[in-house]
Amino acid sequence: QVQLVESGGGLVQPGGSLRLSCAVSGSIFSINAMGWYRQAPGKQRELVATFISGGSSIKYAYSVKGRFTISRDNAKNTVYLQMDSLKPEDTAVYYCNNPPGPLRFDWGQGTQVTVSS
């Protein structure tokens, strides 16, 4: 059974940084299409950053472009999200997963990111 385990969240002041990790286990498929999503209280889950085109390109949400960086380590089956210049509006639970479709897994528990002074 595939497991997605997100970690690295926490409480950080505005302008700070965090690095999230997503460990994928139990899957025979590559992580080349994985992405990061987030869900703030009372809002729908939204895409933050994802690999596209078989993993050769990256797409970012407009709100995080220039501040967040997605990367992956195929040998470790792990996807990362480096978040810099964090803002209060980045506060949310962050999740990783494949895009909608037959390769989308059950959601993990996510990792809470809180940006507050």
Secondary structure as a PSIPRED ss2 file (coil, helix, strand):
# PSIPRED VFORMAT (PSIPRED V4.0)

   1 Q C   1.000  0.000  0.000
   2 V C   1.000  0.000  0.000
   3 Q E   0.000  0.000  1.000
   4 L E   0.000  0.000  1.000
   5 V E   0.000  0.000  1.000
   6 E E   0.000  0.000  1.000
   7 S E   0.000  0.000  1.000
   8 G C   1.000  0.000  0.000
   9 G C   1.000  0.000  0.000
  10 G E   0.000  0.000  1.000
  11 L E   0.000  0.000  1.000
  12 V E   0.000  0.000  1.000
  13 Q C   1.000  0.000  0.000
  14 P C   1.000  0.000  0.000
  15 G C   1.000  0.000  0.000
  16 G C   1.000  0.000  0.000
  17 S C   1.000  0.000  0.000
  18 L E   0.000  0.000  1.000
  19 R E   0.000  0.000  1.000
  20 L E   0.000  0.000  1.000
  21 S E   0.000  0.000  1.000
  22 C E   0.000  0.000  1.000
  23 A E   0.000  0.000  1.000
  24 V E   0.000  0.000  1.000
  25 S E   0.000  0.000  1.000
  26 G C   1.000  0.000  0.000
  27 S C   1.000  0.000  0.000
  28 I C   1.000  0.000  0.000
  29 F C   1.000  0.000  0.000
  30 S C   1.000  0.000  0.000
  31 I C   1.000  0.000  0.000
  32 N C   1.000  0.000  0.000
  33 A C   1.000  0.000  0.000
  34 M C   1.000  0.000  0.000
  35 G E   0.000  0.000  1.000
  36 W E   0.000  0.000  1.000
  37 Y E   0.000  0.000  1.000
  38 R E   0.000  0.000  1.000
  39 Q E   0.000  0.000  1.000
  40 A C   1.000  0.000  0.000
  41 P C   1.000  0.000  0.000
  42 G C   1.000  0.000  0.000
  43 K C   1.000  0.000  0.000
  44 Q C   1.000  0.000  0.000
  45 R C   1.000  0.000  0.000
  46 E E   0.000  0.000  1.000
  47 L E   0.000  0.000  1.000
  48 V E   0.000  0.000  1.000
  49 A E   0.000  0.000  1.000
  50 T E   0.000  0.000  1.000
  51 F E   0.000  0.000  1.000
  52 I E   0.000  0.000  1.000
  53 S H   0.000  1.000  0.000
  54 G H   0.000  1.000  0.000
  55 G H   0.000  1.000  0.000
  56 S C   1.000  0.000  0.000
  57 S E   0.000  0.000  1.000
  58 I E   0.000  0.000  1.000
  59 K E   0.000  0.000  1.000
  60 Y E   0.000  0.000  1.000
  61 A C   1.000  0.000  0.000
  62 Y C   1.000  0.000  0.000
  63 S C   1.000  0.000  0.000
  64 V C   1.000  0.000  0.000
  65 K C   1.000  0.000  0.000
  66 G C   1.000  0.000  0.000
  67 R C   1.000  0.000  0.000
  68 F E   0.000  0.000  1.000
  69 T E   0.000  0.000  1.000
  70 I E   0.000  0.000  1.000
  71 S E   0.000  0.000  1.000
  72 R E   0.000  0.000  1.000
  73 D E   0.000  0.000  1.000
  74 N H   0.000  1.000  0.000
  75 A H   0.000  1.000  0.000
  76 K H   0.000  1.000  0.000
  77 N C   1.000  0.000  0.000
  78 T E   0.000  0.000  1.000
  79 V E   0.000  0.000  1.000
  80 Y E   0.000  0.000  1.000
  81 L E   0.000  0.000  1.000
  82 Q E   0.000  0.000  1.000
  83 M E   0.000  0.000  1.000
  84 D C   1.000  0.000  0.000
  85 S C   1.000  0.000  0.000
  86 L C   1.000  0.000  0.000
  87 K C   1.000  0.000  0.000
  88 P H   0.000  1.000  0.000
  89 E H   0.000  1.000  0.000
  90 D H   0.000  1.000  0.000
  91 T C   1.000  0.000  0.000
  92 A E   0.000  0.000  1.000
  93 V E   0.000  0.000  1.000
  94 Y E   0.000  0.000  1.000
  95 Y E   0.000  0.000  1.000
  96 C E   0.000  0.000  1.000
  97 N E   0.000  0.000  1.000
  98 N C   1.000  0.000  0.000
  99 P C   1.000  0.000  0.000
 100 P C   1.000  0.000  0.000
 101 G C   1.000  0.000  0.000
 102 P C   1.000  0.000  0.000
 103 L C   1.000  0.000  0.000
 104 R C   1.000  0.000  0.000
 105 F C   1.000  0.000  0.000
 106 D C   1.000  0.000  0.000
 107 W C   1.000  0.000  0.000
 108 G C   1.000  0.000  0.000
 109 Q C   1.000  0.000  0.000
 110 G C   1.000  0.000  0.000
 111 T E   0.000  0.000  1.000
 112 Q E   0.000  0.000  1.000
 113 V E   0.000  0.000  1.000
 114 T E   0.000  0.000  1.000
 115 V E   0.000  0.000  1.000
 116 S C   1.000  0.000  0.000
 117 S C   1.000  0.000  0.000
